Amino acid sequence: MDNKKLLKITSVCILVLVPLLQIFSRYLEKYNIISAYGSINPAIVLYFSILVLLFIYIKDLIKKRRKLDIYDYLFYILIFTGILSTIFSIDKGIAILGREYREEGLLSVISYYLLFINWKVNGQKDIIEKFIKFITIIAILNSIYALFQIYTDFDFIIRYTQDENMAFGLCINPNFFGSLIVTVLSINICKYLISKKSSLLEYLIIILLFISLINSQSTGPFLTLILVIIFLTVFLKIKKSLIFKRLLILCLLLIATYTSTYFVNKYIYTIDRCEMCDINKTINDGGNGRIGIWKNSLKLVKNHPLVGVGYDNFFLVYPNSKIDNTIGIGVTGGELEINKPNTIYIIDNAHNIYLHTLVTTGILGLIPYLLLCLFTFIRGLKSNNKLMFILLSGFVAYSIQGFANISVIEVAPIYFIIIGLMLSIKD
C-alpha cells in the first residue's frame, strides 16, 4: 500500500468514525446503556491516526528525499509550541488528552497538523475532486438527519436538548453543525458559480444544505455565508471566472429557499425560534453573550502570555460563577446553555478559535497558526487554478465562522485537510 492510499484511508476513518462514535454514544445514552455520552471518547480515532500519519510523513521524507520547505518548519514549530504549552499547562492530563466532551488536547491537535502536512505533500487533482464529493456526502447525510430532527416526531431521532427547534445533524451541537454546513455549502456554491453547466442535483444539494444552515439557528455560520458570497463575487470577478447569470440565479434560489423555509417553520410547524429575526441583539452581544466571554478571555492572556494555560485548560482559569439562579451562559456537557436556573455553568472555550488559541497556547502558539492560515490564504488568492478557488471558498468560510465559534474534532480535520490540499496545488 503506497502512502497516498494509506493517507486516504486514514483520513476517511477520521472523518467518518469520529462523528459516528459521537452519535453512537448519544444513542447508548438515550437508551440508558451508558450514563453519559462523554464516557466514550471519539478522539481515540485521532490518537491512533497519529502513528499512521507520522509514519507516512517520515516515509515521504526518506523515500522522496524532498527538501524541507517553510510549511515543514511551520509544522515543527506548531508541534514544539504545543508541547511547550502542555509542559507548562495547569492540568497536563487534560492538556494531552483534552477535556471530556471537547477532547481537543495536544494529541488531537497533532493529528490535525499531520493531516495538513501530509496532504500538502500527497495532494493531487483527482484526490481533491474526490475529497470535495466525500465531504459533500457527509454534509448531505447530516442534513437528512437534521430534517428528521426538525420536521418529524420520531422517538428514535435524537434532538438538541436545549431547544428541539435547533438542528444539529450528526454533530452533537447546532453551532458545530453550522460550521460543517457553511464550509461545505461554500465549496459547492463556488463550484456552481464557476461551472458552465449544472445539473438538478447541484441545485438540490445547495437547497438542502442551505435549509440545514437555516435550521441550525446558528447566526455566525449564516452571516459567514453572506460574507463568503460577497468575497466570491469580488474574487471571481477579479479572476475573470464569475458567471454573473449564475450569481443572480444563486441569490434568487437562496432568497426563495429562506422565505419558503421561514414560512414552513412558522406557519406549518409553528416553530417560533428564528435566530436571524433578532439579528440586532445577536450582533450587539456577540451571540449568547460571546462579547462578555471574549472580554474575560482577553484578561486571561495577561497572566499566561507566552505559552498559555494548556489545551482544554481554559475552564480552569476562566472566572466561572458557581451557581446563577437567574440567568446563566456556559457549557455543560459540551453544550452552550442559556437561562437555565439552578445549573452550574462552566465556560470552557473562548468561542473564538483565534482568541482561544491565544489563551491556551499563548503568543508562541498563535503566531505560527496565524502564519499557516495567512500563507494558505495568500496562496489561494494568487492561484488561477479553479480547484484552488473551490477549496479557498471552504477555507474562507471556516476561517470567518471561527471568529465566533469553536474548533471541534468533528469538523476541524476537514479544515486542515483543505489547507493541505490547497498547499499541494501547483499552478
FENDAKA-V325271 format. One line per field, one symbol per residue. burial: # if it has 9 or more other ideal C-beta (glycine too) atoms within 8 Angstrom, else .. A space follows every 10 residues. Layout:
# FENDAKA-V325271
burial: ???
This chain:
# FENDAKA-V325271
burial: ..##.###.# ########## #########. ...#..##.# .##.###.## .###.##.## #......... #####.###. ######..#. ##.######. .######### ########## ###...###. ##.###.### ########## ......#..# .#..###### ########## ########## #####..... .##.###### ########## ##.##.###. ###.##..#. ###..##..# #.##..##.. ######.... #..##...#. .#..###.## ####.##..# #..#..#### ########.# ...#...### ##.#####.. ..#.###### ########## ##.###.### ###.###.## ..#...#### ########## ########## ########## #####..
